């Protein structure tokens, strides 16, 4: 395996999908490569965790 350069589908930035990350994905049984850069993944996760009223509790 070698590092791969992938373009984020949300912001268009290029990011590296490293050999270590690829090995982790394979170990976890993930079949698809990431489509979003780490920043967009983090932001998307935060948006999903927000409650509709803006409070987490």
KEDO-797238 format. One record per atom (N, C-alpha, C, CB): chain; atom name; x, y, z. Coordinates in pm, 1 decimal, m for minus. Glycine has a CB too. Layout:
N
 mol atom        X        Y        Z
   A   CA        X        Y        Z
...
//
This chain:
57
 mol atom        X        Y        Z
   A    N     83.3   m118.9      0.0
   A   CA      0.0      0.0      0.0
   A    C     87.7    125.1      0.0
   A   CB    m94.8     m0.1    121.5
   A    N     34.5    229.7    m56.1
   A   CA    102.9    358.5    m58.2
   A    C      2.2    466.6    m20.4
   A   CB    166.5    387.1   m198.6
   A    N     51.8    580.0     26.9
   A   CA    m35.8    693.3     56.0
   A    C   m114.4    729.7    m69.8
   A   CB     46.2    815.4    107.3
   A    N   m240.5    769.6    m49.9
   A   CA   m325.4    811.5   m162.5
   A    C   m369.4    955.1   m140.0
   A   CB   m449.5    717.6   m178.4
   A    N   m376.4   1031.3   m246.9
   A   CA   m429.5   1166.0   m241.5
   A    C   m574.6   1160.0   m287.6
   A   CB   m345.3   1264.6   m329.2
   A    N   m665.5   1211.4   m203.1
   A   CA   m808.1   1208.7   m231.7
   A    C   m860.5   1352.0   m226.1
   A   CB   m884.5   1116.3   m131.0
   A    N   m956.7   1383.4   m310.1
   A   CA  m1020.2   1514.7   m309.9
   A    C  m1150.4   1506.5   m231.5
   A   CB  m1045.8   1564.9   m454.9
   A    N  m1166.6   1595.4   m133.8
   A   CA  m1285.4   1600.6    m49.7
   A    C  m1407.6   1636.0   m132.8
   A   CB  m1266.9   1701.8     64.0
   A    N  m1515.4   1559.7   m114.0
   A   CA  m1636.5   1585.3   m192.9
   A    C  m1713.4   1707.4   m143.2
   A   CB  m1727.2   1463.4   m189.8
   A    N  m1683.5   1755.0    m23.0
   A   CA  m1753.3   1872.3     30.1
   A    C  m1680.8   2002.5     m2.6
   A   CB  m1769.6   1859.4    180.4
   A    N  m1552.4   2011.7     34.4
   A   CA  m1481.0   2139.1     19.1
   A    C  m1385.1   2141.4    m99.5
   A   CB  m1404.5   2169.4    144.8
   A    N  m1356.0   2024.8   m159.5
   A   CA  m1267.4   2018.3   m274.8
   A    C  m1119.7   2016.7   m241.6
   A   CB  m1294.7   2131.8   m363.1
   A    N  m1086.0   2018.5   m112.2
   A   CA   m944.9   2015.4    m72.2
   A    C   m888.7   1874.9    m90.9
   A   CB   m928.2   2061.1     75.1
   A    N   m761.1   1868.0   m124.6
   A   CA   m694.9   1738.6   m133.7
   A    C   m641.3   1701.3      3.2
   A   CB   m581.0   1741.0   m238.9
   A    N   m649.4   1571.8     36.3
   A   CA   m593.7   1523.2    162.1
   A    C   m530.9   1387.1    138.8
   A   CB   m702.4   1515.5    272.4
   A    N   m442.1   1349.1    228.5
   A   CA   m369.1   1223.2    216.7
   A    C   m440.7   1114.8    297.1
   A   CB   m222.4   1239.7    265.1
   A    N   m466.2   1003.0    232.9
   A   CA   m517.7    882.8    298.5
   A    C   m394.8    793.4    315.9
   A   CB   m635.3    810.7    213.4
   A    N   m334.2    801.0    434.1
   A   CA   m204.6    737.9    457.6
   A    C   m212.3    585.7    460.9
   A   CB   m146.5    787.8    587.1
   A    N    m96.6    523.8    449.6
   A   CA    m88.8    378.1    457.4
   A    C   m145.9    328.5    589.5
   A   CB     56.4    330.8    441.2
   A    N   m113.7    398.7    699.1
   A   CA   m163.7    359.8    830.6
   A    C   m315.7    368.5    837.8
   A   CB   m101.6    447.4    938.5
   A    N   m372.6    475.5    783.0
   A   CA   m518.2    489.4    780.8
   A    C   m581.3    378.9    696.5
   A   CB   m558.4    627.8    726.3
   A    N   m518.8    346.5    584.1
   A   CA   m570.4    240.9    497.8
   A    C   m570.2    107.1    571.6
   A   CB   m487.0    231.2    368.5
   A    N   m464.0     80.0    646.1
   A   CA   m454.6    m44.2    723.3
   A    C   m563.2    m47.4    831.0
   A   CB   m313.9    m58.2    787.6
   A    N   m587.4     67.2    896.0
   A   CA   m691.9     76.4    997.7
   A    C   m828.6     48.2    935.8
   A   CB   m690.8    215.5   1064.4
   A    N   m858.5    109.5    821.7
   A   CA   m986.3     87.6    753.5
   A    C  m1003.6    m60.1    719.5
   A   CB   m995.2    173.4    625.3
   A    N   m896.6   m122.4    668.0
   A   CA   m902.6   m262.9    631.3
   A    C   m926.7   m349.7    754.5
   A   CB   m773.6   m305.2    560.4
   A    N   m857.9   m318.5    863.9
   A   CA   m872.2   m393.7    988.4
   A    C  m1015.4   m385.9   1041.7
   A   CB   m774.0   m341.1   1093.7
   A    N  m1077.8   m270.5   1027.4
   A   CA  m1214.8   m250.3   1075.5
   A    C  m1319.9   m303.4    978.2
   A   CB  m1239.1   m103.1   1100.7
   A    N  m1276.6   m345.8    861.2
   A   CA  m1368.6   m401.3    762.8
   A    C  m1437.7   m296.6    676.7
   A   CB  m1471.4   m482.9    831.8
   A    N  m1387.9   m173.6    679.0
   A   CA  m1445.5    m68.1    595.2
   A    C  m1404.9    m93.6    451.0
   A   CB  m1399.1     73.8    642.0
   A    N  m1500.6    m92.2    361.2
   A   CA  m1472.2   m122.2    221.7
   A    C  m1450.2      3.2    137.2
   A   CB  m1584.7   m203.0    163.6
   A    N  m1501.0    118.3    183.6
   A   CA  m1489.2    242.1    106.5
   A    C  m1384.3    334.4    166.1
   A   CB  m1623.7    313.7     99.9
   A    N  m1317.2    406.4     78.7
   A   CA  m1222.5    508.0    124.0
   A    C  m1300.1    629.8    172.4
   A   CB  m1123.2    547.0     10.3
   A    N  m1238.8    712.8    257.0
   A   CA  m1309.0    834.0    299.5
   A    C  m1332.7    926.2    180.4
   A   CB  m1229.2    907.5    409.1
   A    N  m1445.1    996.8    182.4
   A   CA  m1477.0   1089.1     74.8
   A    C  m1461.6   1233.6    118.6
   A   CB  m1617.7   1065.0     25.0
   A    N  m1445.4   1253.3    250.2
   A   CA  m1431.1   1388.5    305.3
   A    C  m1297.7   1401.2    377.4
   A   CB  m1547.7   1421.5    401.7
   A    N  m1242.6   1521.9    374.8
   A   CA  m1118.1   1549.0    446.1
   A    C  m1144.6   1543.3    597.0
   A   CB  m1059.2   1687.8    405.0
   A    N  m1041.4   1529.4    678.0
   A   CA  m1062.1   1522.3    823.7
   A    C  m1141.6   1639.9    880.6
   A   CB   m928.6   1515.2    893.2
   A    N  m1120.4   1759.6    829.8
   A   CA  m1193.4   1876.5    879.6
   A    C  m1342.3   1863.9    850.2
   A   CB  m1138.0   2005.3    817.0
   A    N  m1378.0   1827.7    727.6
   A   CA  m1518.7   1813.7    690.7
   A    C  m1582.5   1696.0    764.5
   A   CB  m1532.9   1795.1    538.6
   A    N  m1507.2   1587.2    786.0
   A   CA  m1560.1   1474.5    863.0
   A    C  m1594.0   1517.3   1005.3
   A   CB  m1459.0   1358.7    865.3
   A    N  m1502.9   1594.1   1066.3
   A   CA  m1523.9   1642.3   1203.1
   A    C  m1646.5   1733.5   1210.6
   A   CB  m1398.9   1717.2   1253.3
   A    N  m1657.1   1827.0   1115.3
   A   CA  m1771.2   1918.7   1112.5
   A    C  m1902.5   1843.6   1091.3
   A   CB  m1752.5   2023.4   1002.3
   A    N  m1902.4   1747.1   1002.6
   A   CA  m2023.4   1668.5    975.3
   A    C  m2065.9   1589.9   1099.2
   A   CB  m2000.0   1572.2    856.9
   A    N  m1968.9   1532.9   1168.8
   A   CA  m1998.4   1457.9   1290.1
   A    C  m2058.7   1550.1   1396.1
   A   CB  m1871.1   1389.9   1343.9
   A    N  m2004.3   1670.2   1410.0
   A   CA  m2057.0   1765.8   1507.0
   A    C  m2200.0   1805.2   1471.8
   A   CB  m1967.8   1890.3   1513.6
   A    N  m2228.1   1823.4   1344.0
   A   CA  m2363.1   1859.6   1301.3
   A    C  m2462.2   1748.2   1333.5
   A   CB  m2365.2   1890.5   1151.0
   A    N  m2421.4   1623.8   1314.9
   A   CA  m2509.2   1510.6   1343.6
   A    C  m2536.7   1498.1   1493.2
   A   CB  m2447.6   1381.0   1290.6
   A    N  m2441.0   1538.6   1575.9
   A   CA  m2456.3   1525.9   1720.6
   A    C  m2537.3   1638.3   1782.7
   A   CB  m2321.7   1520.8   1785.2
   A    N  m2561.9   1744.3   1708.4
   A   CA  m2639.1   1856.5   1761.9
   A    C  m2786.5   1820.6   1770.0
   A   CB  m2619.7   1982.1   1675.4
   A    N  m2848.7   1866.4   1874.8
   A   CA  m2993.1   1846.2   1891.4
   A    C  m3068.1   1956.5   1817.2
   A   CB  m3032.7   1844.8   2042.6
   A    N  m3191.5   1932.5   1776.3
   A   CA  m3267.4   2033.5   1700.5
   A    C  m3283.9   2166.2   1774.6
   A   CB  m3403.8   1979.1   1666.2
   A    N  m3292.3   2163.4   1907.9
   A   CA  m3312.0   2288.4   1982.3
   A    C  m3180.7   2357.5   2017.3
   A   CB  m3389.8   2261.1   2109.3
   A    N  m3069.0   2302.5   1973.4
   A   CA  m2940.5   2364.8   1997.9
   A    C  m2874.9   2323.6   2128.2
   A   CB  m2956.2   2510.8   1996.0
   A    N  m2947.6   2253.1   2213.4
   A   CA  m2890.3   2206.7   2340.4
   A    C  m2855.7   2058.7   2329.1
   A   CB  m2989.1   2231.0   2458.7
   A    N  m2751.3   2021.3   2397.4
   A   CA  m2711.8   1880.5   2394.8
   A    C  m2776.6   1803.8   2509.2
   A   CB  m2559.3   1867.3   2402.3
   A    N  m2837.6   1871.3   2603.5
   A   CA  m2894.3   1803.3   2720.9
   A    C  m3043.6   1814.9   2726.2
   A   CB  m2835.7   1858.8   2847.7
//
